[in-house]
Amino acid sequence: MKKQITLNLLILLAITVQSCTNKKKTDADSTAKNVEITDSLPHRDYEDVSDEPDQSTPYKPDATYPKKGNKIADFLPKTGIYEVQYETEGDLNNDGFPDIAVVLKYKENNISKRPMLILLQNKDKSYRLDKVSNIVMPIEYNEADYKIYDTEDITIENGGLNINLYSIGPGGNIFGSFKYFGNDFILNMIEAEYRGAGGHTGLFYNFEKGDITINETNTMKEDEPTESKTTKAKVKRYLFEKTSITNFFNED
């Protein structure tokens, strides 16, 4: 009888030891698997996230422009990231020498900002970089690959730089003109036309007169009557470097 009890105790002890051994092994395997899964996750530092370009706004590549040159190509960034999209020639600062306005386009995509450079000619026929604007010319395409303005052109006439944007869509037609007043190159005139269901709106700003005119036309009526209202504008010089003609009438 004692032998039977002793045998049963030994069997029970063996089962207990085996059970503990299996539990430890299971825990060890689980820990090992957890460590392996954790270590396999990709590591992202804060700097990694902040270095990614913000897709909600147009990407503007960094660029440095030479201050002097003999032709347009001399003013392109040395990195080769831009190409010339538009150019026009004429006397902007009334010194008798033909100057140049040029719009640059980023080579890698159509949604980046397009810098516009004003190159004034010197007496020796060389040029100097006088003004740069990264916002006066709007981006060409939106992120849905939709061309915002159907036709664009720039001209220099009567001492003024004209930027003309045409669209049959929501962008409307926008025409802006910049002139030199002393050393400042400022917005002299801007006109915008927006068409929608039931009517269209015309907006006109004149710097020298210092007023804004709004014309509202009701196309739902047979005679299409137009109401016109002129108000005084803020006494302010809208600099070429800091003015977006497409957002001008949306700003306070």
Number of C-alpha atoms within 10 A of each C-alpha: 6 7 8 9 10 11 12 12 12 12 11 12 12 11 12 12 10 12 12 11 11 12 11 12 12 12 11 12 12 12 12 12 12 12 11 11 10 10 10 9 8 7 7 8 8 7 8 9 9 9 8 8 11 9 8 7 12 17 17 14 11 8 14 10 13 13 12 18 17 14 15 16 11 14 19 20 15 13 9 10 15 19 14 17 12 15 17 17 17 21 19 26 19 13 12 11 15 19 23 22 23 18 22 20 21 20 12 9 11 19 22 21 23 26 23 24 23 21 26 23 26 15 9 7 14 13 23 19 17 15 16 19 19 21 19 22 21 19 20 19 16 14 12 7 10 12 16 19 21 15 12 16 14 20 17 22 14 11 16 23 26 23 19 20 23 18 17 13 14 11 17 21 22 22 20 23 23 22 21 18 12 8 8 16 22 22 27 23 21 23 20 22 17 18 17 11 8 11 16 16 18 18 19 19 24 17 18 10 11 15 15 20 16 18 15 17 19 16 16 11 10 7 9 13 13 14 11 13 10 13 11 12 14 11 10 10 14 17 19 24 18 13 18 20 25 20 11 13 15 7 6 5
